[in-house]
Amino acid sequence: MNKQTYSIRFIKIIQHTEHEFATLRSGRASVQLLDGVAVEAYGTRMGLQEVASVSAPDAQMLVVKPWDKGLLQAIEKAIQVAQLNVNPIIDGEIIRIAVPAPTQERRQEMVKTLKSKTEECRVMMRGIRADVKKDIESQEGEQGVSEDDIKADVAELDQVLKDYGKQLDDLSFKKEQELLSI
């Protein structure tokens, strides 16, 4: 198994984890806060980004501007139902969402959640390592594959895992600092 094949799997896990980290709300308004909001529009459920633009004009405010003004009520309801602990307010043709700064206790809870998500990512990465290592070791005895080749491939796999683990640590540390800053 070549390095590029399993590196892509590690990259996907890191990207998934970054997305998970983005849902953890720090004191700043972030458009990713509304990523999971589904709006009942045109007879179907659609993602908020499909029916409106979302912006963060300052650190404490999100603005949702629907492309169809008739969806204002549906978007407001969808945000309330999403249980994001925010209160959307219709202001003319836009929806304003004040994002309050979390308490110190809430910040600590989010850091615990962050550490849990980080550990989930590590478990997924170890699972990939186990699968790839099994594939590498299954080549033993095949024509043109020596024990040294297998050892080198496993060592390369371990180095790639270590590199992505470091990348995960950096992401986690950066997000923790963001969550704890006021």
C-alpha positions in Angstrom: 0.0 0.0 0.0 1.5 3.3 -1.0 1.9 6.3 1.3 -0.5 8.5 -0.7 -3.4 6.1 -0.3 -3.4 6.1 3.4 -2.3 9.7 3.8 -5.6 10.7 2.1 -7.5 8.8 4.8 -5.5 10.7 7.6 -6.2 14.0 5.8 -9.9 13.3 5.7 -9.9 12.5 9.5 -8.1 15.8 10.2 -10.5 17.7 8.0 -13.5 16.1 9.8 -12.0 17.0 13.2 -11.4 20.6 12.1 -15.0 20.8 11.2 -15.9 19.3 14.6 -13.7 21.8 16.3 -15.4 24.7 14.4 -18.7 23.8 16.0 -17.2 24.5 19.5 -18.2 28.1 20.1 -15.6 30.4 21.5 -16.4 34.0 22.5 -16.2 35.1 18.9 -19.0 34.9 16.4 -18.2 32.3 13.7 -20.3 31.4 10.6 -19.5 27.7 11.2 -21.7 28.0 14.3 -24.7 27.7 11.9 -23.3 24.9 9.7 -25.7 22.3 11.1 -28.9 24.4 10.7 -31.4 22.8 8.4 -34.2 25.1 7.1 -37.6 23.8 5.9 -37.8 25.5 2.5 -39.6 24.8 -0.8 -41.1 21.5 0.6 -37.7 20.1 1.7 -35.0 20.5 4.3 -32.0 22.5 3.1 -28.8 23.7 4.7 -28.8 27.3 5.8 -26.0 28.1 3.4 -28.2 26.9 0.5 -30.9 29.5 1.2 -29.0 32.5 2.8 -25.6 34.1 3.2 -24.1 34.1 6.6 -21.6 36.7 7.8 -19.9 37.8 11.0 -19.6 41.6 10.8 -18.0 41.7 14.3 -16.9 39.4 17.1 -20.3 39.3 18.8 -22.8 39.3 15.9 -23.8 37.0 13.1 -26.0 38.2 10.2 -28.1 35.9 8.0 -29.4 37.4 4.8 -31.9 35.1 3.0 -31.9 35.1 -0.8 -35.7 34.7 -0.6 -37.3 37.2 1.9 -40.2 34.8 2.3 -37.9 32.4 4.2 -37.2 34.8 7.1 -39.6 33.1 9.5 -38.5 29.6 8.5 -34.8 30.4 9.0 -35.5 32.0 12.4 -37.4 28.9 13.5 -34.6 26.6 12.2 -32.0 28.5 14.2 -34.1 28.3 17.3 -34.8 24.6 16.8 -31.0 23.9 16.3 -30.5 24.5 20.1 -27.4 26.7 19.6 -28.2 28.8 22.7 -28.6 31.9 20.6 -31.6 34.1 20.0 -32.2 35.1 16.3 -33.9 38.4 15.8 -35.5 39.5 12.5 -34.4 43.0 11.6 -36.1 44.0 8.3 -34.7 41.7 5.6 -32.0 40.1 7.7 -31.7 38.0 10.8 -29.3 39.2 13.5 -27.9 36.8 16.0 -26.0 38.1 19.1 -23.4 35.7 20.2 -22.8 36.1 23.9 -19.4 35.3 25.4 -19.5 32.0 27.3 -18.9 31.8 31.0 -15.7 30.4 32.4 -17.6 27.2 33.4 -18.9 26.8 29.9 -15.5 27.4 28.4 -14.1 24.6 30.6 -17.0 22.3 29.4 -16.0 23.1 25.8 -12.4 22.3 26.5 -13.5 18.9 27.8 -15.5 18.4 24.7 -12.5 19.5 22.6 -10.3 16.9 24.3 -13.0 14.2 23.7 -13.2 15.1 20.0 -9.4 15.0 19.8 -9.3 11.6 21.4 -12.0 10.4 18.9 -9.7 11.5 16.1 -6.8 9.7 17.6 -8.8 6.5 17.8 -9.8 6.8 14.2 -6.2 7.4 13.2 -5.0 4.3 15.2 -7.8 2.3 13.4 -6.4 3.4 10.0 -2.9 2.5 11.2 -4.0 -1.0 12.2 -5.8 -1.6 8.9 -2.8 -0.3 6.8 -0.3 -2.3 9.0 -2.4 -5.4 8.4 -2.3 -4.8 4.7 1.4 -4.2 4.7 2.1 -7.4 6.7 -0.2 -9.4 4.5 2.4 -8.9 1.7 4.8 -11.1 3.6 6.0 -14.0 1.4 4.9 -12.4 -1.9 7.3 -12.3 -4.8 9.6 -9.3 -4.6 8.6 -8.2 -1.0 11.3 -8.7 1.6 11.1 -8.4 5.4 13.1 -5.2 5.2 10.5 -3.7 2.8 7.7 -4.6 5.2 9.6 -3.1 8.1 10.4 0.1 6.1 6.7 0.4 5.1 5.6 0.0 8.7 8.2 2.6 9.9 7.0 5.0 7.2 3.4 4.4 8.3 4.4 5.2 11.9 6.1 8.4 10.8 3.1 9.5 8.8 0.9 8.8 11.8 3.2 10.7 14.1 3.2 13.7 11.7 -0.6 13.8 11.5 -0.8 13.3 15.3 1.4 16.4 15.7 -0.9 18.3 13.3 -3.9 17.2 15.4 -2.1 18.3 18.6 -1.4 21.7 17.0 -5.1 22.1 16.0 -6.3 21.1 19.4 -3.9 23.4 21.2 -4.9 26.3 19.0 -8.6 25.7 19.5 -8.1 25.3 23.3 -6.3 28.7 23.5 -9.2 30.2 21.4 -11.8 28.7 23.8 -10.1 29.9 26.9 -9.3 33.4 25.7 -11.7 36.1 26.6 
